[in-house]
Amino acid sequence: MASEEEVLSPDDRDFVTALASGLEVILAFDEAHPRMTLSEVASRTDMNRARARRFLLTLHALGYVRKQGRNFELAPRVLQLGYAFLSANNYRSVIQQVLEDITAESGESSSLGVLDGDDVIYVARSAARHRLMAITLSVGTRLPAAHTSMGRVLLAQLPDAELDAFLERVTLERYTDKTVTDKAALKKCILKVRQQGYAIADQELDSGLRSLAVPAFDSNGKLLGAINISTNAARVDLDTLMKEYLPLLQQKAREIRSTVS
């Protein structure tokens, strides 16, 4: 039997394949695929049609999936899964107020993100009125950790062995002409972030998007995630990011540490 600290592998006898497959079906739906046919779900999850059908019908019976004709889509009940995470972490209201304060003081969007696999996932957000990316950023949005300021801050907190494992498995896609796609260069960048305590991602994921992030800890030194400010490169230069926004983020991170236990 696996210990509490050990991560199960799919071939372990304690690994529940059906549960993993059901979650995989839920995660197959995203902004680009809000509703899909059975065949499309099977294709996106690499399941055969019969297996995908069983999971979809089970999720439908449980209220997590809706069926409209030949199409399936997530039902509002799925939000309960995310709410359970937020409810279990009672710092959410404090974090949300901090993010809103950052937006009020800077005029820019601010978010809290946590590392989930090779992605950073947004778990709280205060949005400014101006839109920064082609996609809509909201709670639940996933972005590649390698190319975001929050992702690099979180990667910098990993032990060396975990960071090396991440770098070995991750595929670095090119999103803009500024995207770092060399793994050695990315590791050097992350180690610099670890040393200086903040990260800047300058138009690596989306042309015109410039972001800055710092880690957020509770009063016991536990990592809560990373908080950021994201802005338009044409409107805010790097000098402003460093001289005005970095001190603001660092101050707010100290507030979180003194408030959240």
N, C-alpha and C positions, 0 to 999 in steps of 0.2 A: 504493500500500500504506500502511496506517495505521502511524503511529509507535507505539512501545511505550507512550507516555504517552496517546495518543489513544484515546478510547472509541468503539468502532465503533457505527454506527447499523445497524438491521436491513436497510437497503438497500445496505450496503457489500458488495462482492464477497467480502471476507474473513469476513463474518458467516455462521456455520454455523447456518442456520435449524433444521435437524433436531435439533442438539444443544440449542438453546434450547427447542424444543418438548418434547423429552424431559424436560428439567429442569422445565419448566412442569407437565408431567403429574405428576412426583414431588411438586412443591410444592402440587398441588391437594388432596392428602391432608393433613388436619389433625385436631385433636382433635374437631371437629364433624363431620368426614367421614372416619372411619377406614377405612371400606370403601365402595366405590361400584360401581354398574353402569357399563357402557360409556357409556350415555346420560348418566349423571350426570357422568362425567369429561369427556365431550364438552361438556356444558353449562358446567361450571366453567372450562374452558380455552378456550371459544369456538372449538372445532374441530368439524369435521363428524365423524360417527361412524366413517367409514372411516379418517380420519387418526388419530383417537384410538385406534382399534383397533390400528393398526400400531405405535404407540408403546407401548401397553400390552403387546402380545405380545412386542415386542422387549425391553422391560424385564423381562418374565416370563422370557424365554429367558436373560437375563443374571443372573437371580436377585434382581433388585431389587423385583419385584412378585410376589405370590402370587395365584392364581386359585382361588376356591371357588364353584363353581356359576356364577351370573351375576355374582358380586361379585369385585372386585379389591381388594387391600390391599397396603400396603408390606410387604416382607420384611425380616428383620433385617439383611440385607446392606447396606441403606441406611445403617445406622449407620457403616459404613466410610467413607462420605463425610465425615461429621462428625468421625470419629476422625482422618482425614487432616489436617484443619485443626488439631485439637488437638495432634497429633504434630508438625506442622510448626512449632508455636509452643511451644518447650520451656519457656516460663515457666509452663505450666499447673500444674505441681505446686507451684510457689511461690505462685501466685495462690490455688490451692485451700486451701493451708494458711493463708494470710492470711484468707480468707473464713471458714474454720472458727474462727480465732482471734477474729474479729469477733463471730461468733455466740456463742462461749463467753463473751466479755466483756460483750456487750450483751443476750444472750438473744433476739436477733432474727435474722431471715433476712438473708443478705448475698449479693450476686451480682456478677458481672462481665458487662458487656454491651458489645457493639460495634455500630456503626451499619451497617445493611445496607439500602440504599435509603432509604425513609422510615420504617423500623422500627428498633427496637433489638432485637437478638437476644441471648438469654442463652447465654453460652459456658462459664460456670462458676457453681456455686451451692452455698451452704451453707444448708440449710433448718432453721428452728426448728420446734419441734413444733406450734405453733399455726398454723392455716391462715388466710391473710389475704384471699384472693380466691376468687370462685366458681370460677375456673379453676385448675388445678394449674400452678404455675410450675416449670419444669425446664429443663435444658440444651436449647436448641433452640426455646424459646418465643419468639414474636415479639410485640411490643407496639408501638403507635404512638409514635414518638419524641417527637412534639409534646406528649404528655400524661404523660410519665414523667420522673422525675428524671435517670435515666441518659441518656435520649434528649436532654434539654435540655443536659446537660453536654457530650455529644458534638456536638450541633449548635453549641454555643458555640465549639467548636474549629475549625469550618469557616471558610474564607476568606469574606469578605463576599459575593462573587459566588455562591458555592455555597449560602450561607445564603439569599440572596435567591431563588435558583432553587428551593430547597426550599419556601420560603414561597409562591412563585407557584403551584407545582403541587399542593401538599398539600391534601387536603380535611379540614377540622377538624370531626370529628363530636362531638356532645354525648353524653357518657357519664353525667354527673351534673350537678347544678345548679351545681357549681363548675368545670366544664370550661371552659377558655379557648377560645373559638371565634372570636375576632376576631384576624385575622392581625397587625394593627398591635400589639395588646396582647401577642401571643405573641412578636413580634420584640423588643419592649421587654424582655420577661421574659428572653429568651435573651441579649440584650446585657448585662443585669444579671448573669446567670450568668457570662458571660465575664469581667466585671470582678471579681466577688467570689470566683470559683473554686469554687463549689458550687451545687447546685440542690435545691430542695424542691418536690415535687409533693404537694399536699394534697387528697386525695380527688377528683382530677380524672378518674381512670380508673375507680375503683371506690369506692363510698361506704364510708368507714371506713379506706381505705388511705392511709397517709401514708409518704412515702419521701424519703430524702436521698441525694445522690450527689456524688462528687468524681471528677475525672479521674485516671487512673493512667498514669504514664509509665515507660519504662525508663531506665537510666543514661545513655543517649545522647539523652534527650529525646523519644524516639519515643512517640507515643500508643498505649497498649495497649488502652484502653477506659475504661469508667467503673465504679467500684465503688460499691455502695449499701448502705444499711440500709433495709429496709421493715418497717413496723410498723402496729399498729392505732391509729387516731386516738383511740379511747376509752381506750386504755391508756397511750399516750405523747403528751404535749402538745408543742407547738412549742418551748417553753422547754427541755424535756429534750432534744429533738432538737438544738437549737443548742448548749447548754452541755455536754452529755455525749457525744452521738453524733457531732457534727461534729468535735471534736478527735480522737476515736477514729479516724474515717475518714481524717482528714488524716495522723495518725501512721502508719496502715497504708499509705497511699499513699507516704509517705516511705520506709517499709521496702521496698516494691516497687521504688522507684526506686534504692535503694542495693543491691538484690540482683539484679535482672534486668538483663542486659546484651544 
